[in-house]
Amino acid sequence: MIQIDEKLKNLIENNALALATVDENNEPHCIAVAFAKVVSQNQILITDNYMQTTVENIKRGSKVALVVWNKDWEQNCTGYALKGKAEYFTSGKWYEMVKAMPENANEPCKGAILITVEKIKKLA
């Protein structure tokens, strides 16, 4: 099983991420995600506050890709690409968890995206 180590967990939880999905025409769609939480050794939780196309793509096909890199990339360029499967929740444990996150206090919090990471590649 793929494992997210402490170094990668820190990058994921303290930096912006790029989240990519694929639409019905097999065209890529990529957005920036401000907050993500590592919830197990191979799972990442992201809140849907303002997403539309990304959620539609996840519901249609669950494969996703994430890229994360450190904020001081000009001094220390470290980044990772992660691939996996995503599930979307509007109720239950994962939805309640994102609603309780301080970052979502004044946000619409429409749903939760749980990504199970299947592959990790170091970029730099």
C-alpha positions in Angstrom: 0.0 0.0 0.0 1.1 3.5 -0.8 2.0 5.6 2.3 2.1 9.4 2.7 5.0 10.1 4.9 5.3 13.0 7.4 7.3 15.2 4.9 4.6 14.8 2.2 1.8 15.2 4.7 3.3 18.5 5.7 3.5 19.7 2.1 -0.1 18.6 1.4 -1.5 20.3 4.5 0.5 23.5 4.3 0.6 24.4 0.6 -1.8 24.9 -2.3 -2.4 21.8 -4.5 -3.4 21.4 -8.1 -6.3 18.9 -8.5 -6.9 17.5 -12.0 -9.9 15.5 -13.2 -11.1 14.5 -16.7 -14.4 15.4 -18.3 -16.8 13.4 -20.4 -14.8 14.3 -23.6 -11.6 13.0 -21.9 -10.4 16.6 -21.6 -8.4 17.6 -18.5 -9.7 20.0 -15.9 -7.4 21.4 -13.2 -8.1 23.6 -10.2 -6.2 25.0 -7.3 -7.1 23.7 -3.8 -6.2 25.8 -0.8 -6.8 23.3 2.0 -6.4 19.6 2.2 -6.1 17.2 5.1 -4.3 13.8 5.2 -6.8 11.5 7.0 -4.9 8.2 6.7 -1.7 6.7 5.3 -3.1 6.9 1.8 -6.1 9.2 1.9 -6.6 12.9 1.5 -9.7 14.9 2.3 -10.7 18.0 0.3 -13.7 20.3 0.8 -16.0 21.2 -2.0 -16.9 24.8 -1.3 -17.1 26.3 -4.8 -16.5 23.4 -7.2 -18.8 22.4 -10.0 -16.9 20.9 -13.0 -14.5 19.0 -10.7 -17.4 17.4 -8.8 -19.2 16.5 -12.0 -16.0 14.9 -13.3 -15.5 12.9 -10.0 -19.0 11.6 -10.1 -18.6 10.5 -13.7 -15.2 8.9 -13.3 -13.2 8.7 -10.1 -9.5 9.0 -11.3 -7.7 12.2 -10.2 -4.3 13.6 -10.0 -2.8 16.0 -7.5 0.4 18.1 -7.6 1.9 19.8 -4.5 5.1 21.7 -4.0 6.6 23.8 -1.2 6.0 27.5 -0.9 9.7 28.3 -1.0 10.2 26.5 -4.2 12.8 29.0 -5.5 15.1 28.0 -2.6 14.1 24.4 -2.1 12.1 23.0 -5.0 10.4 19.9 -3.7 7.2 18.6 -5.3 5.1 15.5 -5.7 2.5 14.2 -8.1 -0.1 11.9 -6.7 -2.6 9.8 -8.6 -5.6 8.0 -7.2 -9.4 7.6 -7.0 -11.9 10.1 -5.6 -15.2 9.7 -3.9 -17.7 12.5 -3.3 -19.8 12.7 -0.1 -22.6 15.1 0.9 -23.4 13.3 4.1 -21.7 11.0 6.6 -18.3 10.9 8.3 -16.2 12.7 5.7 -18.8 15.4 5.1 -19.1 16.1 8.8 -15.3 16.2 9.1 -14.9 18.9 6.4 -17.8 20.9 7.9 -15.9 20.9 11.3 -12.6 22.2 9.8 -11.8 25.7 10.9 -10.9 26.7 7.4 -14.5 26.0 6.3 -16.1 28.1 9.1 -17.6 30.8 6.7 -17.7 28.6 3.6 -20.7 26.8 2.0 -19.1 23.4 2.5 -21.2 21.6 -0.2 -19.4 18.3 0.0 -16.3 16.3 0.8 -13.9 14.7 -1.7 -11.9 11.7 -0.4 -8.9 10.7 -2.5 -7.3 7.3 -2.1 -3.8 7.7 -3.3 -2.5 4.8 -5.5 0.7 6.3 -6.8 3.2 8.9 -5.6 6.0 10.4 -7.7 8.7 12.8 -6.4 9.1 15.7 -8.9 12.1 17.4 -7.6 
